[in-house]
Structures are given as structure tokens and as C-alpha cells.
Amino acid sequence: MDSGIEAVLLLGPQSHMAEQPYTGEHRRSPRIVASVPLEAEMKGRRHYVLTAVINLNGALILSPVDWPPGSGLKIKNAHTGIAVSARVVWCGHESDAGYKLGIEFETAAPDFWGKSYDAHGVEVPWGK
């Protein structure tokens, strides 16, 4: 494991957000496996989505809609009632569960996930 500081991109190699220094797992916060229902809204259209992985700066969501990178979203957590602004930073392939989308919050939102974010939960390793 490299002990130096490395630049990190949240939720995928195609992110265009500013790089952030981080040591260790190549993340600003650990990615935790969690299935959290969310309401996602873009341009007045609402869709219900489900997370696959969460961290304090965003999530990997499964969406019925394939929103392109750069799309701005308003995300509301069904459990906490907290809403945040986010944007799509990565688009994956369609699966039976929907489109895989990496989203990043405009600002870190440590309270957004409530009890769903357990820093001691099952962490997702960064794929090499």
C-alpha cells in the first residue's frame, strides 16, 4: 500500500470534479455497501432510485433513467428526508436493476445518509 498522498476522483475514472488529496483507500470517505431508497429529480421529472454503494460525498445508484455525466440532480433520502444537490459524474452499463450512475454531492453531506452510513460496515474495495 502506497503511503504517499494521491489524487482521487469520486465514483469513477470519468469524473470531471476537482481532484482531492487523500491517503489510504483512494477515497475522501469509505464506500459502504448500502441499499437506500432515494428520490432523484432533474428538470422537474422525479424518479425513484436505489443506492448500491454510498459514501459521505456521493453514491453509486441504480436508476431507471440514464442521465448523462454533468447532469444536475436534486436527491432526497426517503429515510432522513434530507435533500441535497448532486450531479452525475459517471455512467455505467445498464443492468436488470437499471443504469449504474455515480453521483457526487455538491458539498459533503455527512448527515444525509443518517444511520445507513456505518463507517464500520462492509467497505467496497477500490478496483485496480
N, C-alpha and C positions, 0 to 999 in steps of 0.2 A: 504494500500500500504506500503510495507516494505521500510524503509528509509536507510537501510544498503546497502553496496556495494555487488553486487552479480556477480558471474562469468557468462559469456554469451557465447553461441555458435551461430554463424550466420546461419540462414536459416534452422535450424532443429536440432533435438537431436542427429543425427548420425554424426555430423561434427567432424573431427579429427584435426581441426586447433587449435592453441593455444587459451586458454580462455582469454578473455579481461574483465577487470573490467568496470562496467557501473552501473549507478544508474537509477532508474525510470522504463522505459519500457522494461528492459532486452535486449536492443539493443545498439550498438555503434552509430547508427543513426536511425531515424524513418523510418519504412517501409511504402511506399506510393503506393497506387493503381495507376498503370500506364501501358498503353499498348504501348510499344516501340518496333519497328522492329529492330532486330539485325541480324548480320551475324556471325555465330559461325563456327570456323574452328578447326578441330582436325586431325592431321596426314594427312594433305593435302586435306581432304574432307570438303566441305562447305555445311552448311545448314542454311536456314533462320528460325529464331525462333522469338517468340514474348514474351515480358515480361508480367507478371500478377501483380507483385509487385517489386518495386525497393527500394534500399537504397544506401547510399554512399559507401558501401563495397561489394555490390553484387546484386543479384536479384533472384526471382523465375521466371523461364522461362518455356514456353511451347514449347517442341521440338519434331520433328518427329522421333528423334533418342533417344534411351535410353542409354545414356552414363553412365558407372558405376562411383561410387564415387572414387575420386582421379584422374579422367581423366583431363588432362590439355587441356585448350581451349584458342583460341585467339578469343576475342569478339570485333566486330566493330559495333558502333552505326550508324545506317543509317542516323539519323538526324544531328549528330555532326561530323561524320567522324572520331571520336576518337576511337582508338583501344587499348585494354588492355589485359593482360594475366590473366586468371582466371582458376579455377578448380571446378569440380563438388564436392559438399560436401554433397548432399542429393538427393535421388531419390524417387519420389512419384509414385503413380499409374498412369497407362495410362488412358486417358480420350478421349472424342471425339476431344478435342483440341490438343492432343498429350501427351507426357510424361511430368510430372511436375518434374523439376530439380532445385535444389538450387545451385547457383553458387556463388563463392566468388572471388573477385579480389585479385591478389597477393599483391597489395598495394591499399589503399583507393584512389579513383579517383573522387573527388568532381566535376570535370568539365565534366566527361564522359556523364552524363545524360543531360547536358545543361538545357533548360527550362522545360524538362519533370519532373525534380525533384523539386517539390514545397513542402518545409518543412511544409507549412500550408495546404497541400492537404489532401485528405482522408487517414488517417493513419489506418493501419491494426493492430488490437489488437493482442497481443500475446495470443495464445490459451492455456488454462490451462488444 
